[in-house]
Amino acid sequence: MGCGTTQSRAGPVDVMPTWTLDQIAGLAFGVLMVVCYFGAQQVDVAVAKQQRRQLGLCEECGGLYNAESCLQDKCPMKAKASR
């Protein structure tokens, strides 16, 4: 070969770089934040239903509708209105 040849020091393109601990921690925190974001609505609905149940209100409408217009079968407002 000629005397002007140089060797490439770049590695293969398909090799994944190593992850550092702070990158892994940041990724885990990001995943946790996304899970909390999407899970917050289910937690809110469960807490609201529990509070309405303790107050004796309809779990779905919260007593906003008249007992006659509430579409829920187990609405406690209907039982109170029929007494």
PyMOL Python script that loads the backbone (N, CA, C, O; Angstrom):
from pymol import cmd

cmd.read_pdbstr("""\
ATOM      1  N   MET A   1       0.833  -1.163   0.000  1.00  0.00           N
ATOM      2  CA  MET A   1       0.000   0.000   0.000  1.00  0.00           C
ATOM      3  C   MET A   1       0.888   1.240   0.000  1.00  0.00           C
ATOM      4  O   MET A   1       2.093   1.167   0.243  1.00  0.00           O
ATOM      5  N   GLY A   2       0.259   2.376  -0.279  1.00  0.00           N
ATOM      6  CA  GLY A   2       1.020   3.610  -0.368  1.00  0.00           C
ATOM      7  C   GLY A   2       1.417   4.145   0.994  1.00  0.00           C
ATOM      8  O   GLY A   2       0.888   3.714   2.018  1.00  0.00           O
ATOM      9  N   CYS A   3       2.344   5.078   1.002  1.00  0.00           N
ATOM     10  CA  CYS A   3       2.783   5.584   2.293  1.00  0.00           C
ATOM     11  C   CYS A   3       1.877   6.667   2.840  1.00  0.00           C
ATOM     12  O   CYS A   3       2.097   7.098   3.972  1.00  0.00           O
ATOM     13  N   GLY A   4       0.880   7.133   2.123  1.00  0.00           N
ATOM     14  CA  GLY A   4      -0.015   8.168   2.610  1.00  0.00           C
ATOM     15  C   GLY A   4      -1.334   7.636   3.144  1.00  0.00           C
ATOM     16  O   GLY A   4      -2.275   8.417   3.289  1.00  0.00           O
ATOM     17  N   THR A   5      -1.451   6.356   3.441  1.00  0.00           N
ATOM     18  CA  THR A   5      -2.713   5.797   3.906  1.00  0.00           C
ATOM     19  C   THR A   5      -2.897   6.058   5.398  1.00  0.00           C
ATOM     20  O   THR A   5      -1.955   5.969   6.186  1.00  0.00           O
ATOM     21  N   THR A   6      -4.107   6.376   5.754  1.00  0.00           N
ATOM     22  CA  THR A   6      -4.442   6.572   7.168  1.00  0.00           C
ATOM     23  C   THR A   6      -5.566   5.621   7.542  1.00  0.00           C
ATOM     24  O   THR A   6      -6.393   5.254   6.707  1.00  0.00           O
ATOM     25  N   GLN A   7      -5.583   5.242   8.768  1.00  0.00           N
ATOM     26  CA  GLN A   7      -6.635   4.352   9.246  1.00  0.00           C
ATOM     27  C   GLN A   7      -7.719   5.189   9.924  1.00  0.00           C
ATOM     28  O   GLN A   7      -7.437   6.174  10.607  1.00  0.00           O
ATOM     29  N   SER A   8      -8.955   4.772   9.715  1.00  0.00           N
ATOM     30  CA  SER A   8     -10.079   5.460  10.338  1.00  0.00           C
ATOM     31  C   SER A   8     -10.188   5.015  11.790  1.00  0.00           C
ATOM     32  O   SER A   8     -10.125   3.822  12.089  1.00  0.00           O
ATOM     33  N   ARG A   9     -10.351   5.967  12.678  1.00  0.00           N
ATOM     34  CA  ARG A   9     -10.467   5.641  14.099  1.00  0.00           C
ATOM     35  C   ARG A   9     -11.924   5.637  14.562  1.00  0.00           C
ATOM     36  O   ARG A   9     -12.194   5.340  15.726  1.00  0.00           O
ATOM     37  N   ALA A  10     -12.848   5.954  13.693  1.00  0.00           N
ATOM     38  CA  ALA A  10     -14.268   5.954  14.053  1.00  0.00           C
ATOM     39  C   ALA A  10     -14.750   4.518  14.187  1.00  0.00           C
ATOM     40  O   ALA A  10     -14.376   3.649  13.400  1.00  0.00           O
ATOM     41  N   GLY A  11     -15.582   4.281  15.192  1.00  0.00           N
ATOM     42  CA  GLY A  11     -16.128   2.945  15.406  1.00  0.00           C
ATOM     43  C   GLY A  11     -17.302   2.691  14.487  1.00  0.00           C
ATOM     44  O   GLY A  11     -17.707   3.564  13.719  1.00  0.00           O
ATOM     45  N   PRO A  12     -17.836   1.507  14.570  1.00  0.00           N
ATOM     46  CA  PRO A  12     -19.008   1.196  13.749  1.00  0.00           C
ATOM     47  C   PRO A  12     -20.199   2.075  14.135  1.00  0.00           C
ATOM     48  O   PRO A  12     -20.335   2.487  15.287  1.00  0.00           O
ATOM     49  N   VAL A  13     -21.043   2.348  13.167  1.00  0.00           N
ATOM     50  CA  VAL A  13     -22.172   3.249  13.364  1.00  0.00           C
ATOM     51  C   VAL A  13     -23.275   2.586  14.183  1.00  0.00           C
ATOM     52  O   VAL A  13     -24.003   3.285  14.887  1.00  0.00           O
ATOM     53  N   ASP A  14     -23.423   1.285  14.118  1.00  0.00           N
ATOM     54  CA  ASP A  14     -24.539   0.617  14.764  1.00  0.00           C
ATOM     55  C   ASP A  14     -24.277   0.235  16.216  1.00  0.00           C
ATOM     56  O   ASP A  14     -25.065  -0.515  16.791  1.00  0.00           O
ATOM     57  N   VAL A  15     -23.225   0.711  16.816  1.00  0.00           N
ATOM     58  CA  VAL A  15     -22.927   0.399  18.214  1.00  0.00           C
ATOM     59  C   VAL A  15     -23.598   1.440  19.104  1.00  0.00           C
ATOM     60  O   VAL A  15     -23.416   2.643  18.914  1.00  0.00           O
ATOM     61  N   MET A  16     -24.389   0.957  20.094  1.00  0.00           N
ATOM     62  CA  MET A  16     -25.062   1.872  21.018  1.00  0.00           C
ATOM     63  C   MET A  16     -24.048   2.454  22.002  1.00  0.00           C
ATOM     64  O   MET A  16     -23.194   1.733  22.516  1.00  0.00           O
ATOM     65  N   PRO A  17     -24.144   3.746  22.259  1.00  0.00           N
ATOM     66  CA  PRO A  17     -23.269   4.310  23.283  1.00  0.00           C
ATOM     67  C   PRO A  17     -23.727   3.852  24.665  1.00  0.00           C
ATOM     68  O   PRO A  17     -24.891   3.493  24.847  1.00  0.00           O
ATOM     69  N   THR A  18     -22.833   3.862  25.619  1.00  0.00           N
ATOM     70  CA  THR A  18     -23.202   3.446  26.971  1.00  0.00           C
ATOM     71  C   THR A  18     -24.020   4.547  27.636  1.00  0.00           C
ATOM     72  O   THR A  18     -23.809   5.735  27.388  1.00  0.00           O
ATOM     73  N   TRP A  19     -24.948   4.135  28.477  1.00  0.00           N
ATOM     74  CA  TRP A  19     -25.806   5.080  29.192  1.00  0.00           C
ATOM     75  C   TRP A  19     -25.146   5.403  30.524  1.00  0.00           C
ATOM     76  O   TRP A  19     -24.577   4.532  31.182  1.00  0.00           O
ATOM     77  N   THR A  20     -25.234   6.671  30.907  1.00  0.00           N
ATOM     78  CA  THR A  20     -24.721   7.067  32.206  1.00  0.00           C
ATOM     79  C   THR A  20     -25.840   6.962  33.228  1.00  0.00           C
ATOM     80  O   THR A  20     -27.016   6.886  32.874  1.00  0.00           O
ATOM     81  N   LEU A  21     -25.466   6.958  34.481  1.00  0.00           N
ATOM     82  CA  LEU A  21     -26.444   6.805  35.559  1.00  0.00           C
ATOM     83  C   LEU A  21     -27.427   7.975  35.600  1.00  0.00           C
ATOM     84  O   LEU A  21     -28.609   7.773  35.877  1.00  0.00           O
ATOM     85  N   ASP A  22     -26.963   9.178  35.332  1.00  0.00           N
ATOM     86  CA  ASP A  22     -27.886  10.321  35.356  1.00  0.00           C
ATOM     87  C   ASP A  22     -28.857  10.281  34.179  1.00  0.00           C
ATOM     88  O   ASP A  22     -29.979  10.772  34.304  1.00  0.00           O
ATOM     89  N   GLN A  23     -28.461   9.715  33.047  1.00  0.00           N
ATOM     90  CA  GLN A  23     -29.389   9.561  31.923  1.00  0.00           C
ATOM     91  C   GLN A  23     -30.458   8.521  32.244  1.00  0.00           C
ATOM     92  O   GLN A  23     -31.627   8.711  31.907  1.00  0.00           O
ATOM     93  N   ILE A  24     -30.073   7.439  32.885  1.00  0.00           N
ATOM     94  CA  ILE A  24     -31.035   6.405  33.273  1.00  0.00           C
ATOM     95  C   ILE A  24     -32.003   6.949  34.312  1.00  0.00           C
ATOM     96  O   ILE A  24     -33.203   6.687  34.236  1.00  0.00           O
ATOM     97  N   ALA A  25     -31.495   7.705  35.282  1.00  0.00           N
ATOM     98  CA  ALA A  25     -32.359   8.302  36.301  1.00  0.00           C
ATOM     99  C   ALA A  25     -33.326   9.308  35.676  1.00  0.00           C
ATOM    100  O   ALA A  25     -34.492   9.363  36.069  1.00  0.00           O
ATOM    101  N   GLY A  26     -32.868  10.094  34.721  1.00  0.00           N
ATOM    102  CA  GLY A  26     -33.737  11.056  34.045  1.00  0.00           C
ATOM    103  C   GLY A  26     -34.817  10.367  33.238  1.00  0.00           C
ATOM    104  O   GLY A  26     -35.963  10.817  33.215  1.00  0.00           O
ATOM    105  N   LEU A  27     -34.461   9.283  32.580  1.00  0.00           N
ATOM    106  CA  LEU A  27     -35.443   8.521  31.818  1.00  0.00           C
ATOM    107  C   LEU A  27     -36.482   7.887  32.741  1.00  0.00           C
ATOM    108  O   LEU A  27     -37.675   7.900  32.435  1.00  0.00           O
ATOM    109  N   ALA A  28     -36.036   7.335  33.862  1.00  0.00           N
ATOM    110  CA  ALA A  28     -36.969   6.734  34.823  1.00  0.00           C
ATOM    111  C   ALA A  28     -37.903   7.797  35.401  1.00  0.00           C
ATOM    112  O   ALA A  28     -39.097   7.546  35.566  1.00  0.00           O
ATOM    113  N   PHE A  29     -37.374   8.972  35.708  1.00  0.00           N
ATOM    114  CA  PHE A  29     -38.209  10.050  36.241  1.00  0.00           C
ATOM    115  C   PHE A  29     -39.221  10.506  35.198  1.00  0.00           C
ATOM    116  O   PHE A  29     -40.372  10.779  35.536  1.00  0.00           O
ATOM    117  N   GLY A  30     -38.812  10.593  33.946  1.00  0.00           N
ATOM    118  CA  GLY A  30     -39.732  10.982  32.875  1.00  0.00           C
ATOM    119  C   GLY A  30     -40.858   9.985  32.711  1.00  0.00           C
ATOM    120  O   GLY A  30     -42.013  10.372  32.534  1.00  0.00           O
ATOM    121  N   VAL A  31     -40.531   8.695  32.769  1.00  0.00           N
ATOM    122  CA  VAL A  31     -41.562   7.656  32.675  1.00  0.00           C
ATOM    123  C   VAL A  31     -42.515   7.761  33.863  1.00  0.00           C
ATOM    124  O   VAL A  31     -43.728   7.625  33.699  1.00  0.00           O
ATOM    125  N   LEU A  32     -41.973   8.002  35.056  1.00  0.00           N
ATOM    126  CA  LEU A  32     -42.814   8.149  36.243  1.00  0.00           C
ATOM    127  C   LEU A  32     -43.758   9.346  36.107  1.00  0.00           C
ATOM    128  O   LEU A  32     -44.918   9.262  36.510  1.00  0.00           O
ATOM    129  N   MET A  33     -43.283  10.443  35.554  1.00  0.00           N
ATOM    130  CA  MET A  33     -44.126  11.621  35.369  1.00  0.00           C
ATOM    131  C   MET A  33     -45.248  11.350  34.369  1.00  0.00           C
ATOM    132  O   MET A  33     -46.374  11.804  34.572  1.00  0.00           O
ATOM    133  N   VAL A  34     -44.963  10.629  33.314  1.00  0.00           N
ATOM    134  CA  VAL A  34     -45.999  10.302  32.322  1.00  0.00           C
ATOM    135  C   VAL A  34     -47.047   9.387  32.937  1.00  0.00           C
ATOM    136  O   VAL A  34     -48.241   9.566  32.697  1.00  0.00           O
ATOM    137  N   VAL A  35     -46.614   8.405  33.729  1.00  0.00           N
ATOM    138  CA  VAL A  35     -47.557   7.502  34.392  1.00  0.00           C
ATOM    139  C   VAL A  35     -48.434   8.282  35.374  1.00  0.00           C
ATOM    140  O   VAL A  35     -49.642   8.053  35.441  1.00  0.00           O
ATOM    141  N   CYS A  36     -47.842   9.191  36.125  1.00  0.00           N
ATOM    142  CA  CYS A  36     -48.623  10.006  37.064  1.00  0.00           C
ATOM    143  C   CYS A  36     -49.619  10.900  36.326  1.00  0.00           C
ATOM    144  O   CYS A  36     -50.741  11.096  36.793  1.00  0.00           O
ATOM    145  N   TYR A  37     -49.221  11.431  35.197  1.00  0.00           N
ATOM    146  CA  TYR A  37     -50.109  12.306  34.421  1.00  0.00           C
ATOM    147  C   TYR A  37     -51.347  11.546  33.959  1.00  0.00           C
ATOM    148  O   TYR A  37     -52.468  12.035  34.099  1.00  0.00           O
ATOM    149  N   PHE A  38     -51.146  10.350  33.408  1.00  0.00           N
ATOM    150  CA  PHE A  38     -52.275   9.596  32.890  1.00  0.00           C
ATOM    151  C   PHE A  38     -53.064   8.902  34.000  1.00  0.00           C
ATOM    152  O   PHE A  38     -54.244   8.606  33.808  1.00  0.00           O
ATOM    153  N   GLY A  39     -52.456   8.636  35.144  1.00  0.00           N
ATOM    154  CA  GLY A  39     -53.155   7.993  36.245  1.00  0.00           C
ATOM    155  C   GLY A  39     -53.914   8.949  37.139  1.00  0.00           C
ATOM    156  O   GLY A  39     -54.750   8.519  37.933  1.00  0.00           O
ATOM    157  N   ALA A  40     -53.638  10.241  37.024  1.00  0.00           N
ATOM    158  CA  ALA A  40     -54.266  11.223  37.910  1.00  0.00           C
ATOM    159  C   ALA A  40     -55.779  11.273  37.727  1.00  0.00           C
ATOM    160  O   ALA A  40     -56.506  11.456  38.703  1.00  0.00           O
ATOM    161  N   GLN A  41     -56.264  11.116  36.515  1.00  0.00           N
ATOM    162  CA  GLN A  41     -57.704  11.198  36.272  1.00  0.00           C
ATOM    163  C   GLN A  41     -58.428  10.026  36.936  1.00  0.00           C
ATOM    164  O   GLN A  41     -59.504  10.210  37.505  1.00  0.00           O
ATOM    165  N   GLN A  42     -57.847   8.821  36.868  1.00  0.00           N
ATOM    166  CA  GLN A  42     -58.494   7.667  37.497  1.00  0.00           C
ATOM    167  C   GLN A  42     -58.527   7.821  39.013  1.00  0.00           C
ATOM    168  O   GLN A  42     -59.510   7.448  39.653  1.00  0.00           O
ATOM    169  N   VAL A  43     -57.465   8.364  39.588  1.00  0.00           N
ATOM    170  CA  VAL A  43     -57.431   8.591  41.035  1.00  0.00           C
ATOM    171  C   VAL A  43     -58.470   9.632  41.417  1.00  0.00           C
ATOM    172  O   VAL A  43     -59.158   9.475  42.426  1.00  0.00           O
ATOM    173  N   ASP A  44     -58.594  10.688  40.630  1.00  0.00           N
ATOM    174  CA  ASP A  44     -59.572  11.742  40.907  1.00  0.00           C
ATOM    175  C   ASP A  44     -61.000  11.204  40.856  1.00  0.00           C
ATOM    176  O   ASP A  44     -61.821  11.537  41.711  1.00  0.00           O
ATOM    177  N   VAL A  45     -61.298  10.377  39.860  1.00  0.00           N
ATOM    178  CA  VAL A  45     -62.638   9.801  39.734  1.00  0.00           C
ATOM    179  C   VAL A  45     -62.941   8.891  40.930  1.00  0.00           C
ATOM    180  O   VAL A  45     -64.048   8.922  41.468  1.00  0.00           O
ATOM    181  N   ALA A  46     -61.965   8.085  41.343  1.00  0.00           N
ATOM    182  CA  ALA A  46     -62.181   7.180  42.477  1.00  0.00           C
ATOM    183  C   ALA A  46     -62.414   7.957  43.771  1.00  0.00           C
ATOM    184  O   ALA A  46     -63.285   7.595  44.561  1.00  0.00           O
ATOM    185  N   VAL A  47     -61.645   9.017  43.993  1.00  0.00           N
ATOM    186  CA  VAL A  47     -61.815   9.827  45.209  1.00  0.00           C
ATOM    187  C   VAL A  47     -63.164  10.542  45.187  1.00  0.00           C
ATOM    188  O   VAL A  47     -63.844  10.611  46.211  1.00  0.00           O
ATOM    189  N   ALA A  48     -63.558  11.075  44.025  1.00  0.00           N
ATOM    190  CA  ALA A  48     -64.844  11.773  43.926  1.00  0.00           C
ATOM    191  C   ALA A  48     -66.008  10.819  44.192  1.00  0.00           C
ATOM    192  O   ALA A  48     -66.958  11.183  44.884  1.00  0.00           O
ATOM    193  N   LYS A  49     -65.944   9.606  43.651  1.00  0.00           N
ATOM    194  CA  LYS A  49     -67.015   8.630  43.892  1.00  0.00           C
ATOM    195  C   LYS A  49     -67.093   8.256  45.367  1.00  0.00           C
ATOM    196  O   LYS A  49     -68.187   8.120  45.915  1.00  0.00           O
ATOM    197  N   GLN A  50     -65.937   8.090  46.015  1.00  0.00           N
ATOM    198  CA  GLN A  50     -65.930   7.748  47.439  1.00  0.00           C
ATOM    199  C   GLN A  50     -66.534   8.885  48.265  1.00  0.00           C
ATOM    200  O   GLN A  50     -67.318   8.632  49.179  1.00  0.00           O
ATOM    201  N   GLN A  51     -66.182  10.117  47.958  1.00  0.00           N
ATOM    202  CA  GLN A  51     -66.741  11.254  48.690  1.00  0.00           C
ATOM    203  C   GLN A  51     -68.246  11.362  48.476  1.00  0.00           C
ATOM    204  O   GLN A  51     -68.984  11.629  49.425  1.00  0.00           O
ATOM    205  N   ARG A  52     -68.708  11.161  47.254  1.00  0.00           N
ATOM    206  CA  ARG A  52     -70.152  11.224  46.979  1.00  0.00           C
ATOM    207  C   ARG A  52     -70.886  10.096  47.696  1.00  0.00           C
ATOM    208  O   ARG A  52     -71.997  10.291  48.189  1.00  0.00           O
ATOM    209  N   ARG A  53     -70.269   8.919  47.755  1.00  0.00           N
ATOM    210  CA  ARG A  53     -70.881   7.790  48.456  1.00  0.00           C
ATOM    211  C   ARG A  53     -71.017   8.103  49.949  1.00  0.00           C
ATOM    212  O   ARG A  53     -72.040   7.785  50.556  1.00  0.00           O
ATOM    213  N   GLN A  54     -69.996   8.721  50.539  1.00  0.00           N
ATOM    214  CA  GLN A  54     -70.043   9.081  51.961  1.00  0.00           C
ATOM    215  C   GLN A  54     -71.092  10.144  52.237  1.00  0.00           C
ATOM    216  O   GLN A  54     -71.687  10.158  53.314  1.00  0.00           O
ATOM    217  N   LEU A  55     -71.328  11.031  51.283  1.00  0.00           N
ATOM    218  CA  LEU A  55     -72.319  12.085  51.471  1.00  0.00           C
ATOM    219  C   LEU A  55     -73.728  11.643  51.101  1.00  0.00           C
ATOM    220  O   LEU A  55     -74.683  12.393  51.301  1.00  0.00           O
ATOM    221  N   GLY A  56     -73.867  10.427  50.561  1.00  0.00           N
ATOM    222  CA  GLY A  56     -75.180   9.928  50.190  1.00  0.00           C
ATOM    223  C   GLY A  56     -75.684  10.491  48.879  1.00  0.00           C
ATOM    224  O   GLY A  56     -76.892  10.546  48.647  1.00  0.00           O
ATOM    225  N   LEU A  57     -74.770  10.908  48.020  1.00  0.00           N
ATOM    226  CA  LEU A  57     -75.147  11.455  46.718  1.00  0.00           C
ATOM    227  C   LEU A  57     -74.960  10.395  45.641  1.00  0.00           C
ATOM    228  O   LEU A  57     -74.347   9.354  45.875  1.00  0.00           O
ATOM    229  N   CYS A  58     -75.493  10.672  44.473  1.00  0.00           N
ATOM    230  CA  CYS A  58     -75.295   9.788  43.332  1.00  0.00           C
ATOM    231  C   CYS A  58     -73.813   9.793  42.966  1.00  0.00           C
ATOM    232  O   CYS A  58     -73.198  10.855  42.868  1.00  0.00           O
ATOM    233  N   GLU A  59     -73.242   8.606  42.764  1.00  0.00           N
ATOM    234  CA  GLU A  59     -71.817   8.514  42.461  1.00  0.00           C
ATOM    235  C   GLU A  59     -71.466   9.109  41.109  1.00  0.00           C
ATOM    236  O   GLU A  59     -70.332   9.542  40.904  1.00  0.00           O
ATOM    237  N   GLU A  60     -72.406   9.138  40.191  1.00  0.00           N
ATOM    238  CA  GLU A  60     -72.103   9.633  38.854  1.00  0.00           C
ATOM    239  C   GLU A  60     -72.390  11.130  38.709  1.00  0.00           C
ATOM    240  O   GLU A  60     -71.527  11.889  38.269  1.00  0.00           O
ATOM    241  N   CYS A  61     -73.587  11.546  39.073  1.00  0.00           N
ATOM    242  CA  CYS A  61     -73.947  12.953  38.831  1.00  0.00           C
ATOM    243  C   CYS A  61     -73.704  13.830  40.057  1.00  0.00           C
ATOM    244  O   CYS A  61     -73.657  15.053  39.930  1.00  0.00           O
ATOM    245  N   GLY A  62     -73.550  13.239  41.232  1.00  0.00           N
ATOM    246  CA  GLY A  62     -73.288  14.029  42.431  1.00  0.00           C
ATOM    247  C   GLY A  62     -74.488  14.808  42.914  1.00  0.00           C
ATOM    248  O   GLY A  62     -74.334  15.756  43.683  1.00  0.00           O
ATOM    249  N   GLY A  63     -75.677  14.434  42.485  1.00  0.00           N
ATOM    250  CA  GLY A  63     -76.881  15.113  42.918  1.00  0.00           C
ATOM    251  C   GLY A  63     -77.185  16.367  42.111  1.00  0.00           C
ATOM    252  O   GLY A  63     -77.982  17.198  42.546  1.00  0.00           O
ATOM    253  N   LEU A  64     -76.570  16.519  40.950  1.00  0.00           N
ATOM    254  CA  LEU A  64     -76.822  17.703  40.128  1.00  0.00           C
ATOM    255  C   LEU A  64     -78.174  17.653  39.439  1.00  0.00           C
ATOM    256  O   LEU A  64     -78.781  18.688  39.168  1.00  0.00           O
ATOM    257  N   TYR A  65     -78.638  16.452  39.160  1.00  0.00           N
ATOM    258  CA  TYR A  65     -79.901  16.285  38.459  1.00  0.00           C
ATOM    259  C   TYR A  65     -81.012  15.967  39.459  1.00  0.00           C
ATOM    260  O   TYR A  65     -80.748  15.573  40.594  1.00  0.00           O
ATOM    261  N   ASN A  66     -82.225  16.139  39.029  1.00  0.00           N
ATOM    262  CA  ASN A  66     -83.356  15.710  39.842  1.00  0.00           C
ATOM    263  C   ASN A  66     -83.353  14.194  39.927  1.00  0.00           C
ATOM    264  O   ASN A  66     -82.779  13.525  39.068  1.00  0.00           O
ATOM    265  N   ALA A  67     -83.978  13.658  40.936  1.00  0.00           N
ATOM    266  CA  ALA A  67     -84.022  12.205  41.095  1.00  0.00           C
ATOM    267  C   ALA A  67     -84.707  11.542  39.908  1.00  0.00           C
ATOM    268  O   ALA A  67     -84.356  10.424  39.532  1.00  0.00           O
ATOM    269  N   GLU A  68     -85.679  12.225  39.317  1.00  0.00           N
ATOM    270  CA  GLU A  68     -86.391  11.656  38.179  1.00  0.00           C
ATOM    271  C   GLU A  68     -85.550  11.651  36.911  1.00  0.00           C
ATOM    272  O   GLU A  68     -85.728  10.780  36.060  1.00  0.00           O
ATOM    273  N   SER A  69     -84.639  12.606  36.771  1.00  0.00           N
ATOM    274  CA  SER A  69     -83.858  12.707  35.541  1.00  0.00           C
ATOM    275  C   SER A  69     -82.496  12.024  35.612  1.00  0.00           C
ATOM    276  O   SER A  69     -81.785  11.967  34.608  1.00  0.00           O
ATOM    277  N   CYS A  70     -82.123  11.508  36.773  1.00  0.00           N
ATOM    278  CA  CYS A  70     -80.839  10.817  36.907  1.00  0.00           C
ATOM    279  C   CYS A  70     -80.923   9.474  36.178  1.00  0.00           C
ATOM    280  O   CYS A  70     -81.888   8.731  36.357  1.00  0.00           O
ATOM    281  N   LEU A  71     -79.935   9.167  35.374  1.00  0.00           N
ATOM    282  CA  LEU A  71     -79.951   7.967  34.556  1.00  0.00           C
ATOM    283  C   LEU A  71     -79.337   6.749  35.260  1.00  0.00           C
ATOM    284  O   LEU A  71     -79.356   5.651  34.703  1.00  0.00           O
ATOM    285  N   GLN A  72     -78.802   6.920  36.453  1.00  0.00           N
ATOM    286  CA  GLN A  72     -78.170   5.809  37.160  1.00  0.00           C
ATOM    287  C   GLN A  72     -79.212   4.977  37.888  1.00  0.00           C
ATOM    288  O   GLN A  72     -80.117   5.512  38.529  1.00  0.00           O
ATOM    289  N   ASP A  73     -79.071   3.644  37.779  1.00  0.00           N
ATOM    290  CA  ASP A  73     -80.046   2.745  38.411  1.00  0.00           C
ATOM    291  C   ASP A  73     -79.950   2.762  39.933  1.00  0.00           C
ATOM    292  O   ASP A  73     -80.971   2.705  40.618  1.00  0.00           O
ATOM    293  N   LYS A  74     -78.741   2.839  40.461  1.00  0.00           N
ATOM    294  CA  LYS A  74     -78.543   2.759  41.908  1.00  0.00           C
ATOM    295  C   LYS A  74     -78.400   4.141  42.540  1.00  0.00           C
ATOM    296  O   LYS A  74     -77.713   4.294  43.550  1.00  0.00           O
ATOM    297  N   CYS A  75     -79.027   5.119  41.965  1.00  0.00           N
ATOM    298  CA  CYS A  75     -78.922   6.491  42.481  1.00  0.00           C
ATOM    299  C   CYS A  75     -79.634   6.589  43.822  1.00  0.00           C
ATOM    300  O   CYS A  75     -80.830   6.309  43.894  1.00  0.00           O
ATOM    301  N   PRO A  76     -78.936   6.978  44.893  1.00  0.00           N
ATOM    302  CA  PRO A  76     -79.575   7.120  46.202  1.00  0.00           C
ATOM    303  C   PRO A  76     -80.583   8.270  46.240  1.00  0.00           C
ATOM    304  O   PRO A  76     -81.462   8.302  47.100  1.00  0.00           O
ATOM    305  N   MET A  77     -80.453   9.202  45.315  1.00  0.00           N
ATOM    306  CA  MET A  77     -81.403  10.312  45.266  1.00  0.00           C
ATOM    307  C   MET A  77     -82.784   9.820  44.876  1.00  0.00           C
ATOM    308  O   MET A  77     -83.787  10.377  45.322  1.00  0.00           O
ATOM    309  N   LYS A  78     -82.855   8.759  44.031  1.00  0.00           N
ATOM    310  CA  LYS A  78     -84.144   8.187  43.642  1.00  0.00           C
ATOM    311  C   LYS A  78     -84.818   7.521  44.838  1.00  0.00           C
ATOM    312  O   LYS A  78     -86.033   7.616  45.008  1.00  0.00           O
ATOM    313  N   ALA A  79     -84.019   6.845  45.667  1.00  0.00           N
ATOM    314  CA  ALA A  79     -84.575   6.191  46.859  1.00  0.00           C
ATOM    315  C   ALA A  79     -85.100   7.220  47.845  1.00  0.00           C
ATOM    316  O   ALA A  79     -86.135   6.994  48.473  1.00  0.00           O
ATOM    317  N   LYS A  80     -84.415   8.337  47.996  1.00  0.00           N
ATOM    318  CA  LYS A  80     -84.865   9.392  48.900  1.00  0.00           C
ATOM    319  C   LYS A  80     -86.131  10.065  48.379  1.00  0.00           C
ATOM    320  O   LYS A  80     -87.000  10.443  49.164  1.00  0.00           O
ATOM    321  N   ALA A  81     -86.239  10.217  47.055  1.00  0.00           N
ATOM    322  CA  ALA A  81     -87.402  10.874  46.472  1.00  0.00           C
ATOM    323  C   ALA A  81     -88.652   9.997  46.537  1.00  0.00           C
ATOM    324  O   ALA A  81     -89.768  10.513  46.594  1.00  0.00           O
ATOM    325  N   SER A  82     -88.472   8.680  46.529  1.00  0.00           N
ATOM    326  CA  SER A  82     -89.629   7.784  46.542  1.00  0.00           C
ATOM    327  C   SER A  82     -90.200   7.585  47.945  1.00  0.00           C
ATOM    328  O   SER A  82     -91.276   7.006  48.088  1.00  0.00           O
ATOM    329  N   ARG A  83     -89.520   8.041  48.958  1.00  0.00           N
ATOM    330  CA  ARG A  83     -90.008   7.866  50.343  1.00  0.00           C
ATOM    331  C   ARG A  83     -91.132   8.781  50.683  1.00  0.00           C
ATOM    332  O   ARG A  83     -91.639   8.746  51.804  1.00  0.00           O
TER     333      ARG A  83
END
""", "prot")
cmd.dss("prot")
cmd.show_as("cartoon", "prot")
cmd.util.cbc("prot")
cmd.orient("prot")
